[in-house]
Amino acid sequence: MSIKNIGILSPGDMGSAVGKALILNGYSVFTSLDKRSTRTIKLSEDAGIIPVSLPDILSKCEVILSILVPSEALGLATEISKYSSSDSAPYYVDCNATSPFTKKKISKIINKCGMKFIDGGIIGPPPRNGQITRLYISGEYSNEILELNDKGIEVISIGNEIGQASSLKMCYASLTKGKLALYTAGLLAAHRLNIYDSLVEELNFSQKKILAEMNGVNSLSTKAFRWIGEMEEISSTLGSQETTDKLHLGAAEIFSIVANSVLGQERPETYDKERQLKKTISLISNKDSGR
């Protein structure tokens, strides 16, 4: 199959960057901006993505990439199923950070309306400034879109089963994002217990690598709102394997604290990159902030 036209729903921070990378590699990229935020519309325009209606995306595009906050993934598939027809059968790649069980629910909706479902999981930052974004894919049709590999993103097929790509994403994020929740919780508690400086001094003495990693908390405010649902999906995934569903429910609670703080409205293009970690924790720690 030759891929020329790609639909991206929705062109937020990751989606717009993926769209721009694909455009730079010769593809035409389309999106629907119905009910999207002013910020998302601007990101899409800046990336050069063409706005059309949802039915037009289904008829024009050979591939559709669903890149949303986890809580919207199932709803989008349901909405798309209302417009699809036997005349349009694009490959539908659900790239969202949801559990393999949620992906299987979505695959049934997509397959029932004639499209071909591919399970996807994005690992890495948005593809800009030389940063590498990897899209892991699995399912019966996953090899059909390997043409997109090295077209601004890396595309890696890891199997023929729906759930393999999303399982990899869940397990990976359970470590990388779960770790940030743990750091945030410890630093917040230390601040409120008035021993923050002593903790940092000890970490600087005995755990320099961990202290350096904690600087990732500085930009957590730009994505905590998206990670709440992701932690809940991870909780479901890990719990299903008889490990525990409790760790990442706690992580979701920590990200909710950050998202509801005075810093919760920060986004990658607006947050203070010069702010020190102690100031970040102090602002998040204010129980009245953002309420």
Residue pairs with C-beta under 8 A, 6 or more apart in sequence:
1 62
1 144
1 147
2 62
2 147
3 27
3 62
3 63
3 145
3 147
3 148
4 27
4 28
4 62
5 27
5 28
5 29
5 30
5 60
5 61
5 62
5 63
6 19
6 22
6 27
6 28
6 29
6 30
6 61
6 62
6 63
6 64
6 65
7 29
7 30
7 31
7 57
7 58
7 60
7 61
7 63
7 64
7 65
7 90
8 15
8 16
8 18
8 19
8 29
8 30
8 31
8 49
8 64
8 65
8 67
9 15
9 31
9 32
9 57
9 64
9 65
9 66
9 67
9 68
9 76
10 31
10 36
10 40
10 67
10 68
10 72
11 19
11 31
11 33
11 36
11 40
11 43
11 44
11 47
11 49
11 67
12 39
12 40
12 43
12 67
12 68
13 43
13 126
13 267
13 268
14 67
14 122
14 126
14 133
15 31
15 43
15 65
15 67
15 68
16 40
16 43
16 44
16 46
16 47
16 49
16 126
17 47
17 126
17 127
17 128
17 133
18 65
18 67
18 126
18 127
18 133
18 152
18 153
19 29
19 31
19 44
19 47
19 48
19 49
20 46
20 47
20 48
20 49
20 128
20 152
21 127
21 128
21 133
21 151
21 152
21 153
22 29
22 148
22 151
22 152
22 153
23 29
23 47
23 48
23 49
24 152
25 151
25 152
26 151
27 151
28 50
29 47
29 48
29 49
29 50
30 49
30 50
30 51
30 52
30 56
30 57
30 60
30 61
31 44
31 49
31 50
31 51
31 52
31 57
32 51
32 52
32 53
32 54
32 57
33 40
33 41
33 44
33 51
34 53
34 54
36 44
39 267
44 51
52 60
54 79
54 80
54 83
55 83
57 64
58 64
58 80
58 83
58 84
58 85
58 88
58 90
59 87
59 88
61 90
62 90
62 91
63 90
63 91
63 93
63 145
63 148
64 80
64 90
64 91
64 92
64 93
64 115
65 93
65 95
65 120
66 73
66 76
66 77
66 92
66 93
66 94
66 95
66 96
67 95
67 96
67 122
68 76
68 96
69 96
69 225
69 226
69 229
70 96
70 97
70 98
70 102
70 226
70 229
70 230
70 232
70 233
71 229
72 96
73 94
73 96
73 98
73 102
73 106
74 102
74 105
74 106
74 109
77 92
77 94
77 106
77 109
77 110
78 109
80 92
80 110
80 113
80 115
81 109
81 110
81 112
81 113
84 113
84 114
84 115
85 114
86 114
88 114
88 115
89 114
89 115
89 116
90 115
90 116
91 115
91 116
91 117
91 118
91 141
91 144
91 145
92 110
92 115
92 116
92 117
92 118
93 118
93 120
93 135
93 137
93 145
94 103
94 106
94 107
94 110
94 117
94 118
94 119
94 120
94 166
95 120
95 121
95 122
95 135
96 120
97 121
97 122
97 169
97 170
97 173
97 229
97 230
97 233
98 106
98 166
98 230
98 233
99 166
99 170
99 233
99 234
99 236
99 237
99 240
100 119
100 162
100 163
100 164
100 166
100 167
100 170
100 237
101 163
101 236
101 237
101 240
102 166
102 233
102 236
103 119
103 162
103 163
103 166
104 162
104 163
106 117
107 117
107 119
107 139
107 162
110 116
110 117
111 117
116 140
116 141
116 144
117 139
117 141
117 162
118 137
118 138
118 139
118 141
118 142
118 144
118 145
119 137
119 138
119 139
119 142
119 161
119 162
119 163
119 164
119 165
119 166
120 135
120 136
120 137
120 165
120 166
121 135
121 136
121 137
121 165
121 166
121 168
121 169
121 170
121 172
122 133
122 134
122 135
122 136
122 169
123 133
123 134
123 136
123 168
123 169
123 172
124 131
124 132
124 133
124 134
125 131
125 133
126 133
127 133
127 152
127 153
132 154
133 152
133 153
133 154
134 153
134 154
134 155
134 156
135 148
135 153
135 154
135 155
135 156
136 156
136 157
136 158
136 165
136 168
136 169
137 145
137 155
137 156
137 157
137 158
137 165
138 157
138 158
138 159
138 160
138 161
138 162
138 163
138 164
138 165
139 160
139 161
139 162
139 164
139 165
140 160
142 157
142 159
142 160
142 165
143 157
145 155
146 155
146 157
148 155
149 155
149 156
158 164
158 165
158 168
159 165
167 237
170 233
170 234
170 237
170 238
171 237
173 230
173 234
174 234
174 237
174 238
174 247
174 248
177 227
177 230
177 231
177 251
178 231
178 234
178 247
178 248
178 251
179 213
180 216
180 217
180 220
181 231
181 248
181 250
181 251
181 254
181 255
182 251
183 210
183 213
183 214
183 216
183 217
184 217
184 220
184 254
184 257
184 258
184 281
184 284
185 250
185 254
186 199
187 196
187 199
187 214
187 217
187 277
187 281
188 254
188 257
188 281
188 284
188 285
190 196
190 198
190 199
191 281
191 282
191 285
192 285
196 278
196 281
200 211
200 278
203 210
203 211
203 214
204 211
214 277
215 277
217 277
217 280
217 281
218 271
218 273
218 275
218 276
218 277
218 280
219 268
219 271
219 273
220 255
220 258
221 258
221 259
221 261
221 263
221 264
221 266
221 271
221 280
221 284
222 266
222 267
222 268
222 270
222 271
224 255
224 256
224 258
224 259
224 264
225 255
225 259
225 264
227 251
227 252
227 255
228 252
228 255
228 256
228 259
229 252
231 248
231 249
231 251
231 252
231 255
232 248
232 249
232 252
234 248
234 251
235 245
235 246
235 247
235 248
235 249
235 252
236 245
238 244
238 245
238 247
238 248
239 245
257 284
258 264
258 284
260 290
260 291
261 283
261 284
261 286
261 289
261 290
262 283
262 284
262 286
262 289
262 290
263 271
263 280
263 283
263 284
263 289
263 290
264 290
266 272
283 289
